[in-house]
């Protein structure tokens, strides 16, 4: 990948990629491996435990990092929808995605796109605690909108082999830079 393509993005954005994920599901496994593979390819990536400065309000820092990222990789896992933090993050990502400057890509790590789109099975169970919250309707819309985007599904892409799956995603993303 020529460095000039990445540097032109960096002129307009602080980060090439923002990773959105449910930490308890994927942080120390899939996300960690994906993050380091992106870094090895010189793709400047924001991951919340790497990018938040001590002493800063987490929500302000995350919102700014989302706005300062060109691409978003949303890693849907079984418990993603259980986190109001993830759902608020997703709403901001989808709002930014509506502009021509930003692009969001979903990864369906251990859920199927239809589960996210229709809020069924594990996604429904994870989301159930939010039903009475004021933002639940907007969160549902953001989940459906993100699940309707072209993305990658682990079990259907490389027969579930995470390393190959990550390499494929990074290769495709590199072509966009």
C-alpha positions as CSV (number, residue, x, y, z in Angstrom):
1,X,0.0,0.0,0.0
2,X,1.5,3.3,-1.0
3,X,2.0,5.7,2.0
4,X,0.7,8.7,0.1
5,X,-2.8,7.3,0.0
6,X,-2.9,7.0,3.7
7,X,-1.3,10.4,4.3
8,X,-4.0,12.1,2.2
9,X,-6.7,10.6,4.5
10,X,-4.7,11.7,7.5
11,X,-4.7,15.3,6.2
12,X,-8.5,15.3,6.7
13,X,-8.9,12.8,9.5
14,X,-7.0,12.0,12.6
15,X,-7.8,8.2,12.3
16,X,-8.2,6.0,9.3
17,X,-10.4,3.5,11.3
18,X,-12.5,3.7,14.4
19,X,-13.3,0.3,16.0
20,X,-16.7,-0.1,17.7
21,X,-17.1,-3.2,19.8
22,X,-18.4,-4.7,23.0
23,X,-15.3,-5.1,25.1
24,X,-16.4,-8.0,27.2
25,X,-17.1,-10.1,24.1
26,X,-14.2,-9.3,21.9
27,X,-11.6,-6.9,23.3
28,X,-8.8,-9.4,24.3
29,X,-9.3,-11.7,21.3
30,X,-10.8,-10.6,17.9
31,X,-10.5,-6.9,18.4
32,X,-7.0,-7.0,19.8
33,X,-5.8,-9.1,16.8
34,X,-7.7,-6.9,14.3
35,X,-6.3,-3.7,15.9
36,X,-2.7,-5.0,15.7
37,X,-3.1,-6.2,12.1
38,X,-4.4,-2.8,11.1
39,X,-1.5,-1.1,12.9
40,X,1.0,-3.4,11.1
41,X,-0.4,-2.2,7.8
42,X,0.1,1.4,8.8
43,X,-3.6,2.0,9.1
44,X,-4.0,4.5,12.0
45,X,-6.8,3.0,14.1
46,X,-8.7,4.2,17.2
47,X,-9.5,1.6,19.8
48,X,-11.0,3.0,23.0
49,X,-8.5,1.6,25.5
50,X,-5.6,2.9,23.3
51,X,-7.0,6.3,22.4
52,X,-8.6,7.8,25.5
53,X,-6.3,10.1,27.4
54,X,-6.3,9.9,31.2
55,X,-8.2,12.7,32.8
56,X,-10.5,13.3,29.8
57,X,-14.2,12.6,29.8
58,X,-14.7,9.3,28.0
59,X,-17.9,10.3,26.1
60,X,-16.4,13.6,24.8
61,X,-13.2,11.8,23.7
62,X,-15.2,9.0,21.9
63,X,-17.5,11.4,20.1
64,X,-14.5,13.4,18.9
65,X,-12.7,10.3,17.8
66,X,-15.7,9.1,15.8
67,X,-15.9,12.5,14.0
68,X,-12.2,12.4,13.3
69,X,-12.3,8.9,11.7
70,X,-12.7,8.1,8.0
71,X,-13.9,4.5,8.3
72,X,-15.8,2.7,11.1
73,X,-15.7,-1.0,11.7
74,X,-18.6,-2.0,13.8
75,X,-18.1,-5.4,15.4
76,X,-21.5,-6.9,16.2
77,X,-21.2,-9.6,18.8
78,X,-23.8,-11.3,21.0
79,X,-23.7,-8.7,23.7
80,X,-23.1,-5.5,21.6
81,X,-26.8,-4.4,22.0
82,X,-26.7,-4.9,25.8
83,X,-24.4,-1.8,26.1
84,X,-26.1,1.6,26.0
85,X,-22.6,3.0,25.5
86,X,-22.1,0.9,22.3
87,X,-25.6,1.8,21.1
88,X,-24.9,5.6,21.6
89,X,-21.6,5.1,19.8
90,X,-23.4,3.3,16.9
91,X,-26.0,6.2,16.6
92,X,-23.1,8.7,16.2
93,X,-21.3,6.5,13.7
94,X,-24.4,6.1,11.6
95,X,-25.0,9.8,11.7
96,X,-21.5,10.4,10.4
97,X,-21.8,7.6,7.9
98,X,-24.7,9.6,6.2
99,X,-22.1,12.1,5.0
100,X,-20.0,11.3,2.0
101,X,-16.8,11.6,4.0
102,X,-17.3,8.6,6.3
103,X,-18.0,4.9,5.6
104,X,-19.2,2.3,8.1
105,X,-18.6,-1.4,7.7
106,X,-20.3,-4.0,9.9
107,X,-18.6,-7.2,11.0
108,X,-20.9,-9.9,12.3
109,X,-18.7,-11.7,14.7
110,X,-20.9,-14.2,16.3
111,X,-24.3,-13.1,15.2
112,X,-26.0,-13.1,11.8
113,X,-26.9,-9.9,10.0
114,X,-30.6,-10.8,10.2
115,X,-30.4,-11.1,14.0
116,X,-29.1,-7.5,14.2
117,X,-31.5,-6.2,11.5
118,X,-34.6,-7.8,13.0
119,X,-33.4,-7.6,16.7
120,X,-34.0,-11.3,17.1
121,X,-32.4,-14.2,19.0
122,X,-29.2,-13.1,20.9
123,X,-29.6,-9.5,19.8
124,X,-33.1,-9.4,21.1
125,X,-32.0,-10.9,24.4
126,X,-29.1,-8.4,24.7
127,X,-31.4,-5.4,23.8
128,X,-34.2,-6.5,26.2
129,X,-33.0,-4.4,29.1
130,X,-33.3,-1.2,27.0
131,X,-36.9,-1.5,26.0
132,X,-38.2,1.1,28.4
133,X,-35.3,3.6,27.7
134,X,-36.1,6.8,25.9
135,X,-33.4,6.2,23.2
136,X,-34.5,2.6,22.4
137,X,-36.3,3.5,19.2
138,X,-33.3,5.4,17.9
139,X,-31.0,2.5,18.9
140,X,-33.2,0.0,17.0
141,X,-33.0,2.2,13.9
142,X,-29.3,2.5,14.1
143,X,-28.9,-1.3,14.5
144,X,-31.1,-1.9,11.5
145,X,-29.4,0.7,9.4
146,X,-25.9,-0.7,10.2
147,X,-27.0,-4.3,9.6
148,X,-28.3,-3.3,6.2
149,X,-24.8,-2.2,5.1
150,X,-22.5,-4.5,3.2
151,X,-20.0,-6.0,5.6
152,X,-18.4,-9.3,6.6
153,X,-19.8,-12.3,8.5
154,X,-17.1,-14.4,10.2
155,X,-18.7,-17.8,9.7
156,X,-19.5,-17.3,6.0
157,X,-16.3,-15.5,4.9
158,X,-13.4,-17.8,5.9
159,X,-15.2,-20.8,7.5
160,X,-14.7,-19.1,10.9
161,X,-10.9,-18.7,10.7
162,X,-10.3,-15.4,12.5
163,X,-6.8,-14.8,11.3
164,X,-7.8,-15.3,7.6
165,X,-10.9,-13.2,8.2
166,X,-9.0,-10.3,9.7
167,X,-6.4,-10.4,6.8
168,X,-9.3,-10.3,4.3
169,X,-10.9,-7.3,5.9
170,X,-7.6,-5.4,6.3
171,X,-6.7,-6.1,2.6
172,X,-10.0,-4.8,1.4
173,X,-9.8,-1.8,3.7
174,X,-6.3,-1.0,2.4
175,X,-7.6,-0.7,-1.1
176,X,-10.0,2.0,0.1
177,X,-7.1,4.0,1.6
